Amino acid sequence: MSAPSQASPLRAVLMAWALLASASACATPALVIDNVTVVDVRAGKLSGPRQVVVESAAIAAIRNPTNRRMPVAALHVDGHGAFLIPGLVDLHVHLFNNASHRPPNDWMFALFVVNGVTGVREMMTTVDELPQVSRWRHAVEAGNLVAPRVLAAGVAVNGSGANEVRERVREAAHAGADFIKVFSDVGAPQWRAIIDEARRQHIRVSGHVPAGVPLLESARAGQVTAEHLLQVYEACSSLETTALDARRGLDGAAAAALSERQERAVLDAFDPAACKSAAQALAATRQAQVPTLVLNHNEAAGRVDTVADPRWRYLRNDEQARWRRVLDAVTPADTTLGRLREDISCRVVRILHAAGVTVLAGTDSPMPRGYPGYALHDELELLAGCGLSSAQVLRAATLGATELLGIEASSGTVEVGKRADLVLLDANPLADVRNLRRIRAVVLGGRLLTGSDLARLIDEQP
């Protein structure tokens, strides 16, 4: 099937839930995909035609399609002319609404799946919300929930002093968080305490580079990822020292507020030579960057008629209301700044990538105009426009993501023994990254979701 176009009916998305939920009521049959071209995301090459056999939610065999040894009662799929890739991963999503205390964003799950997104990294969980993450994970494993796997969930930590943030790191680690999330308004002393305590608790730290912390200090201290290019802009400008000196001694919130006021000047002071030097130093630290270019792209669009987008109906009512509030407040100055940020961010990513910095894919969904699932495809195309090849973009959203999360032994490639989270495409994604949108079928934990299944369910929908 092709992933739903922007004009697809909402029920096409919603019925994806019903298909796999009904399939879970009985044992999942083995799945055989015949005559398919397998995409090797590690090497950026194609192999095939191949016969891919899936049993018990894992890839059991990849072999010559003339092989006649078949599992009993296998479900066969004709993969002729199709390309098989691992499921895509969005490394920056928000499944919870901590600030507004609205219900979790489980409405996003089907949108992710129909766009081939089979894994996500949740970026702002609380200790109290971790049991919900666990319930989602168990339901997906049991086949009772059509949703991407939550591959990692981070608990946000901040506080008034070192002792407080250390205690919160310990609480998060003991509660089962996968990493500690830091925001821009974490004070520099608190951030250093978080880094130290996280090391003691054997838990990673990811997120924003706080406004009072230089980029390279964050990387050398062991912060695993930096999101949104925060503090990268400063490091890529001639004003880094001046900007950070002005923030020194301020508490976290004041430093973050000042950094926002400094943003235009920092962007105007973009310095390619300084950026290249910073990128080379950053590459040596192995800190990964998740630039979320789609945010800048959407902000650069200015005030558009979002309600006219056919995907608007996919949003839950409370999410529509939030988007309206945010978008109605957009000013011409915001748009101008967004366009400058979009231009500079692309130039920065090109330099980072050329220097060997790991660049990965995340979207910050569901930020306004960032439709879950669709936004990841937007992000991948933007990365391709900023210097990554189609093969490198695909790797970033598959194997690169699983390597970051430490699960590459079981996910992220189409190989025997790996989990069967797969996407069947109608065109070669190595030829053009836009072909990642041409989805024929999605396999979730060995369960197949095809276009014909969707069509049948849509026809039966009252």
N, C-alpha and C positions, 0 to 999 in steps of 0.2 A: 504494500500500500504506500501511497505517498503520505507524508505527514500532513495533517489537515492544513489546508491553505487558510489564509486570513479570512476567507469568506465561508469556511466550513461551518456547518450547524453546530451549535453547542452540544447537542445530544450525541454527536459523533465522538466528542471527547468524553462525555459522561459515560457512554456505553462501554468504553474501555474498562471501566470498573467492573461492570457486570460480567464481561467475558471471562476475566481471570478469576473472579470470585466464584462463578459457576464451575469453572474448570477445577477449582480446588476441592470441590465436593467429592471428586473421585480421584483415584491415583493418576498421576501425570504420566502419560505414555512416553516411551522413548521418542525422540525426534530425529529425523534424518533429513538433512538438507543436501540435496543432490546437485552435482554439476555447478557448484558455486565457486566464484573466485574469492580466495581468502586474502584479506589485506593484512600484511605483516607490519604492524605499526611501529615495531622496534626498528626494523631495517628500512621502512618506507618502500616496501616492494609488494608485488602481487604474486600469488601462486595459485595455480589451478589449471583446469577445473578440479575441484575436490569434493569429496563426500564427507560431510561433518555429522558425526553422530553424537547426540546428547542423551545422557541417561542420568537420572537422579540429580538433576540440576547442574550437572557438570559436563564438560566436553569429554566424551569417552574415546573418540577416535577421529582422526583426520586422515583420509586415505584416498587412493585412486578411486574414481567413481565407478569403475567396472567391478569393484568388489561386491560380491553378492551376499556376504554374511550380514544378515540384518537382525536387529533385535526383534523379539516377538511383539506383535501388535504395535509396531512403530508407526508414528505419524510422519508421512513423507511430504516434503516441500520441494518443489522444482526451483532450484536456484540458478537455472540457466540465464545467463546475462546479468546476474546479480552479483553484488560484492558484499562480503561479510566482514563486519568490523566489531570490535568490542563495544559494549554500551558506553555512552558518553557520560562524563562526570562534570557537574557544575560545582566548583570549589568554593563558591561564596553565595549561600542562600540564607534566607531567614524564615524558618518555619513557625516561629513564635512572634507574638506582638507584645513584648515586655513593657514598652512604654504606655501603650493604650489599654493593655489588659484585655484585648479582644481574644476570641477563641483562636487556637492555632490555625495556621494556614494549610490545613490538609486539603483545601480546595485546589491547591497547586499540583497535587500528586499526578492526576491524570494528564495534565498539560505537560509535565515533564516526560511522562512515559510515551505519549504519542509523538514526541519529538526525539525519541531515542535516548533520553537522559535516564539512565538506570542507577545512578549514584549521585549523592549530593554531600557536601560538607556544610553542616548547620553551624552558623557563626555566632549565635547569641542565645544560649540556653542558660537557664538558672538551675541551681541544684534541685529545686522542687520540680522542674520540668523534665529532668532526666528519666524518671519512670515512664513518661509518655513516649520519649524516644525509644526506650526499651520495648514498649508495647508495639510501636510501629514496626520495629525491627523483627519482633517475633511474628507479627501478623504477615509481613512480607515473606518471611522464611516459610511460614505455613501455607502460603498461597491464598490467604484470606484477605489480602489488601493489595490493590493495584497501586504501586508506589515505587519510587526509586528507593534503594537502600540508603539509610543515613549512615554513611561510611565513617563519619566523625562528627562529634558534637562538642562545641566549646562553651565553657562557662565564662561569662564576663566577670572580671575582677577589677575592683577599684577600692579606694578607701582613703581615710584621712592620714594614715601613717603607715610606717613599715610593718609594725606588729599586726595591724588590722589586715593588711593585704596578705601577709604571710598566712594568717589564720584562714582567710578565704581561699587561698590556694590549696591549703591542706584539706579544707572541706570539699572543694571541687574534686580534688584527686581521689579522696576517699569515697566520694559519691559515684565515681565512675566516669567522670568527664574524660574526654579524649585529649583535650588541650585547654589551655587557658587563653581566653581572648582579651586583648587589651585594646582600648580606644584612645583617641587622640588626647582626651582630657585626663589621662593618667599622668600624675606628676612624675618628673624624672626620678626623684628618690623612691617613690612607690614602685615605679617600673623596675628599678634595679633590685628592689626587694622581691618583686614578683619573679624576676628572672632567677635570682638566687634560690628562692624557695621552690620554684618549679624544678630546678635541677636537683634539689634534695629529694623531691617527691617523684622524680623520674617521669615528669609530665612536660609536654612541649608548650611553648608559648607562640601564638600567632596573632595576627590582626594588624591594627594601625601601628605605625611607628609614632609614639607620642610626640606632641608638638615640641617638647623640650629636650628631645633625644635626637642626636644626629643619626642619619641613616646608617653610616658605617659602624657606629657604636652598637646600634641595635643588632646588626648582622654579626658582628664579631662576638657579641655577648651570647648569641645563640637563639635569637628570635627566628623561628623557622620560616615564616612567611611575612611579607609586608603587603598590605592591601591598598588598592586605589592609588598607588604611587605616592602616598603621603611621605614626606621628607625626601623622596626621590627628586621631586621638583626642586627643592632647595639645593640638594647635592649637585644638581645639573644646572645650577645658576651661578652667577658671579656674586650673589648676595647671601650665600649660605651662612657665612660667619657673622655677617651683620644681622641677619634675621634671627639667628639663634642666640646671639649675644643679647638682643632685645628681650628675648623670652626668659633668659636666665634669671632664676630666683623667683619667678612667678609660680603660683600654684598651677595644677594641671588645667583647670578650667580657664584661668586667665591666659595661660600660654596658648591654649587651643583657640581662644577668641582672638588673640593677637595674630596668630598664624593666618586666620581667615582674613583679617584686615590687610595682611601683608601679601596675600596671594597674588593679586594683580601685579605687584612690583616684582615678585619672585618669577612669575611666568614671563614678564617682559625682559627679565635679565637672563633668560635661557642662554647657556654658554655651551656650545657643542664640545669644545675642548675640555671644559670642566666635567661635562657629562661623561665623556669617554674615559677620563681618568677615574671618575667615581665608579663607572661600570666595571672597569678592569679590576679595581679593588673589591667591588661587590662580588664579582664572579669567584674570587678566591675564597670567599666566606661560605659559598653555596646556599645563601639565603635565596629563596624563591620569591618571585614577584607575581602577584595576582592583580593586574592593573585595572580590571573592570572598565575597559574602554567604552563599553556600551553606555555607562552612566554619562560620560562626557558627550557621547554622540547624541543621546536623548536630550540632554540639557541644551545642546547647541541648536536643537530643532526649534526651541522657543515655544510659544503658546500655540498649540495645534488643537484641532478638534478631536480630542481623544475619543469621545463618545461615538464618533463616526467610524472608528476602527471596528471591523466586524468581531474582533476578539474581545471587545469590551464586555460582551455578554458572558465571557468566561470567568469574569471576576465576581467574587462574592459581594453582596450588597455593601457590606461595611468597607470592603476594599475599594469599591468604586467611590464611596464617599471620601475616603482618605485621599485617593488620587485627585479627586476634584479639588479638595482643599489645597493640596500642594500645588497643583498646576494652575489654579486660579490666582495664586500668589506670585507667579513668575513675572518678573519685570524685564523690560528691555535690557537693563544692565546685567541681569542674570544671564540672559541669552548671549550677550556679547562676551561675558566672561567664560561661559560654557564653550563658545566657539574657539576662544583662545586656548582654553584648557584642552580641547579636543586636538587642536593642531600640535601643541607642545607635547601632549601625551604620546601621540603617534611618533614624533621625532625621538622622544626619550626611549620608547619601546624598541625602536629600530636600533638605537645605540646599545641598549642593554643586551639585546639578542645578539648583535654582532660581537659583543665582548664575551659571550658565553654565559650570561646570566640566565638561569632557568626562568622562563616566562610561562605561566599557566593560565587556565581559563576559569573565570568566575564572573557572576553577573550582578550580585546584590539583589536578586529577585526576592520580593516583588516591588522593587522601587518603581515609581510612576513611569509608565510606558515600557517597563521591562517585563513583558509578559513571560511568565515562567516557561522554560523549555525553548520557546521561540528566541528568547533573549540570548541563550547560549549560542545558537546559530549566528545571531547578530555579532556576538563577541568573537566567534571564530573567524568570521569574515573580516572583521575589523583588524584582528591580529594578522591575517594574511595581507591586508593592505598596509601593514606597518612592518613588513620585512620577513615574516615567517612564511616558509613554503607551505603548501597544502599538507605535505607529509608531516612537517613539524607542528602544524596546527592540530592535526589529528592526534599526534602523539601527546601533545599537551593536554588534550581532553580525555585521554585514555590512559596509556601506560605512565605518562608523566604524573598524572594525578594519583595513580595508585602507588607509584614510587614515593611520592611525597607522604602519603598516608601509611606507608610501610606494609601494604597489602599486595604488592606486585607478584608475590608467589602464587596468589590465588585469583587475581583479577587483572584486567587491563590489557590482555592480549587474547587472540584466538589461538589457543594452544591446548593440547591434551592435558586434562587435569584441572584446567581453569574453570571458574564458575561460568555457567551458560547465561550470562547477561550479554545479549548480542543484538546487533541491528543489521538487517538485510536491506541493502540499498539498490536502487535501480540504475545507478551510474557510479563511475569510478571517483572516489573522493580524493585520490592522489592527483587526478587531472585537474580538479577544480573543487575547492572547499565547499562551494555552494551545492555540490552534489550530496552533501551530508543531509540536506533537507529532503532528498528524494527517497523517502523511507517506504519500503515495501512491507516490512514486517519487523516486529520487535519480539525478542525472546527474553522473558524475565524468569530467572531461576529455572530455566528449562521449559517454561510455559510459553506457548506461541500466541501472538496477537497479530492477526493478518487483516488485510483490507476486506476480504470476503466475510470474515467474522463480523467486522464492524458493519458492513452493508446489511448483513442478515439481521443483526440486532437493531439497526436503525429502522429497517422495514417493519420489524415487529413492534417497535415502540409506538404506543398509542398516541 
